[in-house]
Amino acid sequence: MPLRSAGSGRLPSDPVHHPLFARYYARVSVSAETRWGMAGVRDRLLSGLSGRVIEIGAGNGLNFAHYPRTVAEVVAIEPERALRQLAVESALRSEVPVDVVPGAAEALPVKSEAFDAAVVSLVLCSVRDVPRALAEIRRVLRPGGVLRFFEHGRGGGAAMRFTQRALDRTVWPPLAGGCHLSREPVASLREAGFELGPYRRVFMPERGPRTPASFCVLGTAWRPVE
């Protein structure tokens, strides 16, 4: 088992507590699988992965059904108790072994260089400290290990970006479980020292009016071989 306390000390069992948002997210995310085409996004996000994988911010575990059988094990980190309980239920239905554990992205409770791949899916918008979280992902990936990401962030024209920033300063984070709309995931990955591979901008939902949360990016990065 790779799990152990890492960094400055052992984390509390529930480093994040957003029970109302968790219930809302659980309902909306399930309907988005078909209504917004999220199931296809998950397939593209996880295609070709193999070996040991760590998924940070697993939510209610909707990715688990999309991992290819070439994956030997998934360690799924989820800090929110209600979502973690749903993720455990999803893990029981998965065709690959999944171990769901509490923890925060900024202090992952696993050994260094223990994983072949890492996955973040709609996570970097809500972590408290993006550089620290990405440094932790680099730590737990082996040199040359792959990071798959699907994140939303800043996008649109001047009016939309102004709206995103205004919402981030006011009502959005407390209403949406700490989510921020105007972060820049690709720039953050570069600044954290990851090598960027192919990525593409996508809208979610693909059709219909654009909202402040519609501007997404799907792609691959690597921990450099140092």
C-alpha positions in Angstrom: 0.0 0.0 0.0 1.4 3.4 -1.0 -0.7 5.4 1.5 1.1 7.3 4.2 1.2 10.8 5.6 3.3 13.2 3.4 4.6 16.7 3.7 4.3 18.6 6.9 2.0 16.1 8.8 -1.1 14.0 8.7 -4.2 15.6 7.3 -7.6 15.7 9.0 -10.1 13.2 7.6 -12.1 15.9 5.9 -9.9 18.8 4.7 -12.8 20.0 2.6 -16.4 20.2 3.8 -19.1 21.4 1.3 -22.1 19.1 2.0 -24.7 21.2 0.1 -22.5 21.7 -2.9 -21.6 18.0 -2.9 -25.2 17.0 -3.1 -25.9 19.4 -5.9 -22.7 18.4 -7.8 -23.6 14.7 -7.5 -26.9 15.3 -9.2 -25.7 17.6 -11.9 -22.6 15.6 -12.8 -24.6 12.4 -13.4 -27.0 14.2 -15.8 -24.1 15.8 -17.6 -22.7 12.4 -18.6 -25.2 12.2 -21.5 -26.8 15.7 -21.6 -23.4 17.5 -22.0 -21.4 14.6 -23.4 -19.1 14.3 -20.4 -18.9 10.5 -20.8 -17.1 11.0 -24.1 -14.8 13.6 -22.5 -13.9 11.1 -19.8 -13.1 8.5 -22.4 -10.7 10.8 -24.1 -9.2 12.0 -20.9 -8.3 8.5 -19.7 -7.6 6.7 -23.0 -4.3 4.9 -23.1 -3.4 5.1 -19.4 -1.6 2.2 -17.8 0.2 1.2 -14.6 -0.6 2.9 -11.3 -2.7 6.0 -11.5 -3.5 8.7 -8.9 -6.7 10.7 -9.4 -6.8 13.9 -7.4 -10.3 15.2 -6.6 -12.2 12.1 -7.7 -15.6 13.6 -6.7 -18.3 11.0 -6.9 -16.2 8.6 -9.0 -17.6 9.1 -12.4 -14.2 8.6 -14.0 -13.8 5.1 -12.6 -16.0 3.4 -15.3 -13.8 4.9 -18.0 -10.3 3.7 -17.0 -8.9 1.2 -19.5 -8.1 -2.3 -18.2 -4.4 -1.6 -18.8 -4.5 0.4 -15.5 -3.3 -1.8 -12.6 -4.6 0.4 -9.8 -6.2 3.8 -9.1 -5.7 5.6 -5.9 -8.5 8.2 -5.8 -8.1 11.2 -3.5 -11.3 13.0 -2.5 -11.4 15.5 0.4 -15.2 15.9 0.7 -16.9 13.3 2.8 -20.2 13.1 0.9 -18.6 12.8 -2.5 -16.0 10.4 -1.1 -18.8 8.1 0.0 -20.3 8.1 -3.5 -16.9 7.5 -5.0 -16.5 4.4 -2.8 -19.8 3.1 -4.2 -18.5 3.8 -7.8 -15.2 2.0 -7.0 -17.1 -1.2 -6.1 -18.5 -1.2 -9.7 -15.2 -0.4 -11.4 -13.5 -3.0 -13.6 -10.1 -1.8 -12.4 -9.0 -1.8 -8.7 -9.8 1.6 -7.1 -8.8 2.7 -3.6 -10.7 5.8 -2.4 -9.0 7.8 0.4 -9.3 11.2 2.0 -6.7 13.8 1.4 -6.1 17.3 -0.1 -4.3 18.1 -3.4 -1.8 20.3 -1.5 -0.5 17.4 0.7 -1.1 14.1 -1.1 -0.9 11.2 1.4 1.2 9.0 -0.8 4.9 8.2 -1.5 7.0 10.2 -3.9 7.5 8.9 -7.5 4.9 6.1 -6.8 2.7 6.6 -9.9 2.9 6.2 -13.6 0.1 8.7 -14.3 -2.0 11.3 -12.5 -5.5 12.6 -13.4 -7.1 16.0 -12.6 -10.6 16.6 -13.8 -12.4 19.9 -12.8 -10.1 20.1 -9.8 -7.6 22.9 -10.2 -10.4 25.5 -10.1 -11.2 24.7 -6.5 -7.9 23.8 -4.8 -6.7 26.4 -2.3 -3.1 26.6 -3.6 -2.6 25.7 -7.2 1.2 25.8 -7.3 1.5 23.7 -4.2 -1.0 21.2 -5.6 0.9 20.9 -8.9 4.1 20.5 -7.0 2.6 17.6 -5.1 1.5 16.0 -8.4 5.1 16.3 -9.7 6.3 14.7 -6.5 4.2 11.6 -6.7 4.7 11.0 -10.4 7.7 9.1 -11.5 10.1 10.9 -13.9 8.4 10.9 -17.3 5.0 10.2 -15.7 2.0 11.5 -17.5 -0.6 14.0 -16.2 -4.0 14.0 -17.9 -6.2 17.1 -17.3 -9.7 18.4 -18.0 -10.2 21.8 -16.4 -12.2 24.9 -16.9 -10.9 28.5 -16.6 -10.6 31.9 -18.1 -12.1 32.3 -21.5 -14.3 34.3 -23.9 -14.2 38.0 -24.7 -13.5 41.0 -22.4 -17.1 41.0 -21.0 -17.0 37.3 -20.1 -13.6 37.6 -18.5 -14.7 40.6 -16.5 -17.8 38.6 -15.3 -15.6 35.6 -14.4 -13.3 37.8 -12.3 -16.2 39.6 -10.6 -17.9 36.3 -9.7 -14.6 35.0 -8.3 -14.3 38.0 -6.0 -17.9 37.7 -4.7 -20.5 34.9 -4.7 -19.1 32.0 -6.9 -16.5 30.3 -4.6 -18.8 30.1 -1.5 -21.7 28.9 -3.7 -19.7 26.4 -5.8 -17.5 24.6 -3.3 -14.5 26.9 -3.6 -14.5 26.9 -7.4 -12.9 29.8 -9.3 -13.8 30.7 -12.9 -10.9 32.8 -14.0 -7.9 30.5 -13.3 -5.6 29.5 -16.2 -4.8 25.8 -15.9 -2.4 25.6 -18.9 -0.3 28.5 -17.7 -0.3 27.0 -14.2 1.0 23.7 -15.5 3.8 25.5 -17.4 4.8 27.5 -14.3 4.9 24.3 -12.3 7.5 22.8 -14.6 5.4 20.3 -16.5 6.1 19.6 -20.1 2.9 20.3 -22.1 1.8 17.8 -24.7 -1.2 18.1 -26.9 -4.3 19.9 -25.5 -7.3 21.5 -27.0 -10.0 24.0 -25.9 -13.5 22.6 -25.5 -16.8 24.1 -24.5 -19.0 22.5 -21.9 -21.7 22.0 -22.9 -20.6 21.9 -26.5 -23.7 23.5 -27.8 -25.9 26.1 -26.3 -25.2 29.5 -24.6 -21.8 30.0 -23.1 -21.6 30.4 -19.3 -18.7 31.6 -17.2 -17.8 27.9 -16.5 -18.0 26.8 -20.2 -14.4 27.4 -21.2 -12.5 24.1 -20.7 -9.2 22.5 -21.8 -8.5 18.8 -22.3 -4.9 17.6 -22.6 -1.7 15.9 -21.5 1.4 16.9 -19.7 4.5 15.1 -18.3 6.8 15.3 -15.4 10.2 16.0 -17.0 12.9 13.3 -16.8 15.4 15.1 -14.7 
